[in-house]
């Protein structure tokens, strides 16, 4: 009799606990006898959070702070900044086969659809006839004056970073190192897709430093 009572008690208790742990809220943990310490209350990014005056979970960075490993490019998005970068900025990465090869790979991801495989401004988007072709890298004139063949390291990097005319900024898509590698490959396109002089076979592990 006692054994039957115990079994019945355990069964009823289990059913009650199971029912109490169920919830229509998929994020609810239900009732827990000893909740795990690692499970802390969480808030949605844009919903009410009582811990902050503006009720937003995602807060803006503290004023004056910069991201870790942030690379400075102290030239504004303006004609003056473009010209200054063209005059002063040089590619900090060594000219190696590895860097040029990676620059080509990045170019084929982000640039070829407008500028074309050989840099003639005949990419697949231009072929649709809805956008004017960008100037060729090996002939013609750029929209800011001068030949595209003569664009310098700084001008190309500035354009990738900020954009120009119909071309938008690619800074959020391409990190600074890969931008510099694309610059190297564009110089090869300016040279009618011939390898740029003084290229080396040294394996590159150089990082762009702020």
C-alpha positions as CSV (number, residue, x, y, z in Angstrom):
1,X,0.0,0.0,0.0
2,X,2.8,2.4,0.9
3,X,4.7,1.6,-2.3
4,X,1.5,2.3,-4.3
5,X,1.0,5.6,-2.6
6,X,4.6,6.6,-3.3
7,X,4.3,5.7,-6.9
8,X,1.1,7.7,-7.2
9,X,2.7,10.7,-5.4
10,X,5.7,10.6,-7.7
11,X,3.4,10.3,-10.8
12,X,1.2,13.2,-9.8
13,X,4.2,15.4,-8.9
14,X,5.8,14.7,-12.2
15,X,2.7,15.6,-14.1
16,X,2.3,18.8,-12.2
17,X,5.9,19.8,-12.8
18,X,5.7,18.9,-16.4
19,X,2.5,21.0,-16.9
20,X,4.1,23.9,-15.0
21,X,7.2,23.9,-17.2
22,X,5.2,24.2,-20.4
23,X,4.6,27.7,-21.8
24,X,3.2,29.2,-25.0
25,X,6.2,31.6,-25.0
26,X,8.9,29.8,-27.0
27,X,11.5,31.9,-25.1
28,X,10.3,31.0,-21.7
29,X,12.2,28.5,-19.6
30,X,9.0,27.7,-17.6
31,X,9.2,27.1,-13.9
32,X,12.6,25.9,-12.7
33,X,13.4,24.5,-9.3
34,X,17.1,25.5,-9.6
35,X,17.6,27.7,-12.6
36,X,21.0,27.6,-14.2
37,X,23.2,30.5,-13.2
38,X,24.5,31.0,-16.8
39,X,21.0,31.8,-18.0
40,X,20.5,35.6,-17.5
41,X,17.5,37.7,-18.7
42,X,18.0,38.9,-22.3
43,X,16.4,41.8,-24.1
44,X,15.7,42.3,-27.8
45,X,17.9,44.8,-29.6
46,X,15.2,47.4,-30.3
47,X,12.6,46.6,-27.6
48,X,12.1,48.3,-24.2
49,X,15.1,47.8,-21.9
50,X,14.6,49.3,-18.5
51,X,18.3,49.4,-17.8
52,X,18.9,52.4,-20.2
53,X,17.3,55.8,-20.4
54,X,16.5,55.5,-24.1
55,X,15.2,51.9,-23.5
56,X,17.4,50.5,-26.3
57,X,19.5,47.4,-25.7
58,X,21.9,48.3,-28.5
59,X,23.8,51.4,-27.4
60,X,25.9,53.7,-29.5
61,X,29.7,53.5,-28.8
62,X,31.1,55.9,-26.2
63,X,31.9,59.2,-27.9
64,X,35.5,59.4,-28.9
65,X,36.2,55.7,-28.9
66,X,37.4,53.7,-32.0
67,X,37.1,50.0,-32.9
68,X,39.9,47.7,-32.1
69,X,42.5,47.5,-35.0
70,X,40.8,50.5,-36.7
71,X,42.9,51.8,-39.6
72,X,42.9,55.6,-40.0
73,X,42.5,57.2,-43.4
74,X,42.8,60.9,-42.6
75,X,41.5,62.2,-45.9
76,X,38.0,63.6,-46.2
77,X,35.4,62.5,-48.7
78,X,35.8,65.6,-50.9
79,X,37.6,66.7,-54.0
80,X,40.3,68.2,-51.8
81,X,40.7,64.9,-49.9
82,X,40.8,63.0,-53.2
83,X,43.6,65.2,-54.6
84,X,45.5,65.1,-51.3
85,X,45.3,61.4,-51.1
86,X,46.4,61.1,-54.7
87,X,49.4,63.2,-53.9
88,X,50.5,61.9,-50.5
89,X,49.3,58.3,-50.0
90,X,51.3,55.3,-51.1
91,X,50.4,51.6,-50.9
92,X,51.9,50.3,-47.6
93,X,51.8,46.6,-48.8
94,X,54.7,45.1,-50.7
95,X,54.2,44.4,-54.4
96,X,54.1,40.6,-54.4
97,X,52.5,38.0,-56.6
98,X,50.4,36.9,-53.7
99,X,49.1,40.4,-53.1
100,X,48.3,41.0,-56.8
101,X,46.6,37.6,-57.0
102,X,44.4,38.3,-54.0
103,X,43.7,41.8,-55.4
104,X,42.5,40.2,-58.6
105,X,40.2,37.8,-56.6
106,X,38.8,40.8,-54.7
107,X,38.4,42.8,-57.9
108,X,36.4,39.9,-59.4
109,X,34.1,39.9,-56.4
110,X,33.4,43.6,-56.0
111,X,34.4,45.4,-59.2
112,X,34.2,43.3,-62.3
113,X,30.4,43.7,-62.7
114,X,30.9,47.4,-63.5
115,X,34.5,47.8,-64.6
116,X,34.8,44.6,-66.6
117,X,37.3,41.7,-66.4
118,X,39.9,43.8,-68.3
119,X,39.0,47.1,-66.8
120,X,37.4,48.5,-69.9
121,X,34.2,49.5,-68.2
122,X,32.2,46.8,-69.9
123,X,30.9,44.8,-66.9
124,X,27.7,42.8,-66.8
125,X,25.7,45.6,-65.2
126,X,26.8,48.0,-67.9
127,X,25.8,45.5,-70.6
128,X,22.2,45.9,-69.4
129,X,22.2,49.4,-70.8
130,X,20.7,51.0,-67.7
131,X,24.0,52.6,-66.4
132,X,26.7,54.5,-68.2
133,X,30.0,52.7,-68.4
134,X,32.8,53.7,-66.0
135,X,35.9,55.0,-67.8
136,X,38.5,52.4,-68.9
137,X,41.6,51.9,-66.7
138,X,43.9,51.8,-69.7
139,X,42.4,54.5,-71.9
140,X,40.0,57.5,-71.7
141,X,39.5,60.1,-69.0
142,X,38.2,59.9,-65.5
143,X,35.4,62.1,-64.3
144,X,37.7,64.1,-62.1
145,X,40.2,64.9,-64.8
146,X,43.2,63.0,-66.0
147,X,43.6,59.6,-67.5
148,X,42.4,56.5,-65.6
149,X,45.7,55.0,-66.7
150,X,47.4,57.6,-64.5
151,X,45.3,57.2,-61.3
152,X,47.6,56.9,-58.3
153,X,47.5,54.6,-55.3
154,X,45.9,57.2,-53.1
155,X,43.2,58.2,-55.6
156,X,42.2,54.6,-56.2
157,X,42.1,53.8,-52.5
158,X,40.1,57.1,-51.8
159,X,37.6,56.1,-54.5
160,X,37.1,52.6,-53.1
161,X,36.7,54.0,-49.6
162,X,34.3,56.8,-50.3
163,X,32.9,56.1,-53.8
164,X,32.7,58.5,-56.7
165,X,29.7,59.6,-58.9
166,X,27.5,56.5,-59.4
167,X,30.0,54.2,-57.5
168,X,29.2,53.9,-53.8
169,X,31.6,53.4,-50.9
170,X,32.9,49.9,-50.5
171,X,34.6,50.6,-47.1
172,X,32.0,48.4,-45.3
173,X,32.6,45.5,-47.7
174,X,36.3,45.6,-48.3
175,X,38.9,45.9,-45.5
176,X,41.8,48.3,-46.0
177,X,44.3,45.6,-46.7
178,X,42.2,44.1,-49.5
179,X,41.6,47.6,-50.9
180,X,45.3,48.1,-51.2
181,X,45.6,44.7,-53.0
182,X,42.8,45.8,-55.4
183,X,44.9,48.9,-56.0
184,X,47.8,46.7,-57.1
185,X,45.7,44.8,-59.5
186,X,44.1,47.9,-61.0
187,X,47.7,49.1,-61.7
188,X,48.1,45.9,-63.7
189,X,44.9,46.6,-65.6
190,X,46.2,50.2,-66.3
191,X,49.2,48.5,-67.8
192,X,47.0,46.5,-70.3
193,X,46.8,43.6,-67.8
194,X,50.6,43.1,-67.9
195,X,52.4,42.4,-64.6
196,X,53.6,45.6,-63.0
197,X,57.4,46.1,-62.9
198,X,59.4,45.1,-59.8
199,X,56.9,42.5,-58.6
200,X,58.4,39.9,-56.3
201,X,57.6,36.4,-55.3
202,X,58.0,37.0,-51.6
203,X,55.2,35.6,-49.5
204,X,53.5,38.6,-47.8
205,X,52.4,38.6,-44.2
206,X,52.5,42.4,-43.8
207,X,49.5,44.0,-42.1
208,X,48.4,47.6,-42.7
209,X,49.0,49.5,-39.5
210,X,47.1,52.6,-38.3
